[in-house]
Structures are given as structure tokens and as C-alpha cells.
Amino acid sequence: MTAVMGGLLAAACFTATLLSSARASRLIGALPTLAGVMLVSTIVVVPLALLMVGSTRPSADSLPYLALAGLGNVFGLLFVYTGLRAGKVGIVGALASSEGAIAAVMSMAAGEALLAVEAIGVAVVGIGVVLAALGPDPAEASGPRSTGRAILFGTLAGLAFGVSLYSTGRIGADVAIGWAILPPRVVGLTLITLPLLAARRFRVTRPALPFVIVSGVGEVGGSLAVAWGAQASIAVTSALAAQFATAAALIAWLFLGERLGRVQWTGIAAVAVGVVLLAMGAA
């Protein structure tokens, strides 16, 4: 059950992150939001990582995965925040959550064996995510959003996150979890936060600050949960972590006025069925 618990915990953290970052990016922009999230998450991660790494050191074989985990996560977040500037949370989140299916396919291609029910569950989750994202998109009460922009950047985010998620799982399976949560922060701080500070373009307003903090803490919590669950199964943890899109779409529908079409609701139901299948296989 470790993979199931890790995946669901990651989904909860990523849901909070997606909704908070949507608000922050619309207040201050994508790059300042990402810079702030990286700064907050670094402050949280460094002491945790020092406690977790102990005397372990990543092997030479782990170094490429460390780099891919960091780059994939940072660029994935940048794509998400850019898409959220004008697109619906439900669409951007659903496409970004295809990371679970992408990482699961990568893990199976690398030789991870799944039970038949788990393989079916991964497939159903992937299909549900696609339906939820690409179904007919009714107008929302709060005004029109750019569907094309949401689909473009959501898709790019899913690809980047998929690589990062798989790489994080591989790191979590081979070395201490502390090493798995460091790369995105190192990359983000180096490539985003410090350059913005140097250019004096790092501005986080007071209204946006709470959302940036929640996003940063949620990113760390989700990464820890993925690395923990991946020690049992990368595929199952990745697929369940994708549930953040379903939860965020429902919350956006209930509280943000984002309407969902019939096909999108079908996709959400398919994702729920996939979760049951995965839990049955991992029980």
C-alpha cells in the first residue's frame, strides 16, 4: 500500500499547489511566481534533505536522473504557470497530470512489471485525463479563457513533468529521499530565482505571497510523497499522483466558476475508476 498512499498524498499536495499557483500567476506573472515557489521550497527542502541524506551519496548512474528531475520539474512548473495565466485550471491541470501516464509508460518500458489490473488502471487514468482536458469546453461564468493556450502549455507541462516524475522515482528507488527532492530546487534557484533577483524583476506582492508560500510547500510535500511511494512502484505512485488534476478541476468548478462539459465529466469518472483498479492491484 506504500505506492497507493504515496500517490494519494502527492495528489493532495499538488492540488493545493495548482490552485494556489493559479491565483499567484494571475496576480504577478509566471516567472515571479516560479521564482518565489523555488525560493520557498528551497528554504523548506534544505534542512529536510540534510536530515535525510545521511552518509549516502548518489552514484554516477543516478546523476543523469538528478539532472532530468530538476530540469523537468522547473520547466514543467513554468509551463503550468504560463498556461494558468489565461487558461482554465481544469484544462491546464488535467493535461499537466498526464505526467503520471507518461512516467508509468517510461517505467514499464524500463522493465517494471505490473499486475494486469494495475496496467489497466494506469491506462484508464491516462484516458480519463485526456477526456477531461480535451472534451468540449463550455463557457464559464467568470469570463472566457484561452483554451488553445491552456492546451499548449498544459501538454508541454505534462511531458516535462513526466520525465521529472520518472527520474524522481528512479532516484527515490536508488538513493535517500533527500537527494530526490534537491534537484528541482537547485535548478530553479540557479536558473530562475537568482537571475530575476539580479535583474531586479523578482516582485511578489502582498496579496500573492500566501499563494506563493502554499505552492512552494505543496511542491515539496508532493515530491516527498512521490519519492516515498516510488520505492514500492513508480507506475502506481505516478498514476495516483495525477489525481491532483481531478481534484483541482472539481474545486475550480465549485468555487471558481469553471464549467465542465459532459465529456470532461466522463474523463473525471474514468480517472476515479482507474484509481480503484490501481488500489485493488496494490492491496
Secondary structure, DSSP 8 states (H G I E B T S, - for coil): -HHHHHHHHHHHHHHHHHHHHHHHHHHH-HHHHHHHHHHHHHHHHHHHHHHHHTT----GGGHHHHHHHHHHHHHHHHHHHHHHTTS-HHHHHHHHTTHHHHHHHHHHHTT----HHHHHHHHHHHHHHHHHHHS-----TT----HHHHHHHHHHHHHHHHHHHHHHHHHHHHS-HHHHHSHHHHHHIIIIIHHHHHTT-----TTTHHHHHHHHHHHHHHHHHHHHHHTT-HHHHHHHHTHHHHHHHHHHHHHS-----HHHHHHHHHHHHHHHHHHHHH-
